[in-house]
Amino acid sequence: MHITVRLSGSLAEQLGNRLVVELGPGARVCDLLEALAADGALGERACDGLAVVAGGSIVTHDRVLADGDRLDVLVPAAGG
């Protein structure tokens, strides 16, 4: 199945603003994040701090994905 992902922050700098990730049936948000990590864009534990948004709401990392889903992956930001 194909998942369209919009990235922010350092992820967008490394991978581009949008990409399509191909995952197997029954894949979850955590599988998507692992696929992004496999591209070398994330550290091993970096997935824990990411927020994933679908349909305007933050979703859990165990949410099952469906073909054609559109997700935003948000990188935490700090400032002062």
N, C-alpha and C positions, 0 to 999 in steps of 0.2 A: 504494500500500500504506500501511497505517497502523501507525505505530510509537508505542508508549506510552513516555513519557519521565518519569522522576522526577528532579527537579532539587534541588540543594543550594545552600547559601550565598547569595551575591548573585544568582545566577540565579533561585533560588526566590523571592527578594524581588521581582524584576522581572517574572517570568513566571508565578509560582505554583508550587506543589509538584509538580504533575503536569500534563502536557498530552499531546495526541495530535498527532503531526506526520504529514502526508501527503506521501509521497515517491514518485517514479516507480520502476518496476521496475529492479533492478540497483543501486539506491542503496547507498552505503557510509556508514559512520559519519561520515566527513568531510563527506558531503553533509548529513547531519543537523545537524552542528555549523555548517555554512554557513547552513542554514535558521534556526538559532537566532540566528546573527550578523545575519542579514537583519532580524530583529525588533528589532535595535538593542540587544540585551542583552549582546552581546560586542564587544570591540574587534577590530580586524582580525587581530591576532596572538594574541588571547586563547585561541583554540581549541587552540593548541599545548600549553598547560599543563593542559588538562582531561583527566581520566581517565574513561573510559567503561567501565561494568561490564555484562556480560550473563551471566546464570546464575551469578553469584557470582565471575566471573573478569574481570580487566581485559582488554579487547579492543583490538586495534590500530585505528587510524583508517581503515585500508583494508579492514576486514572488511565483506563484503557483508551487507546486512540482508535480512530476510524479513518478509513481512506478519505482523503480530501480535507482532513482537519487543517485549520489554520491557527497557528500558535505564535505568541510573542514570548521570547525568552529575555527576561530582564536581568541585567547584571546590577548587583547592589552598588550604590554610589555613596561616597562619604564626602563631606565638605564642612566648611566651617566659616 
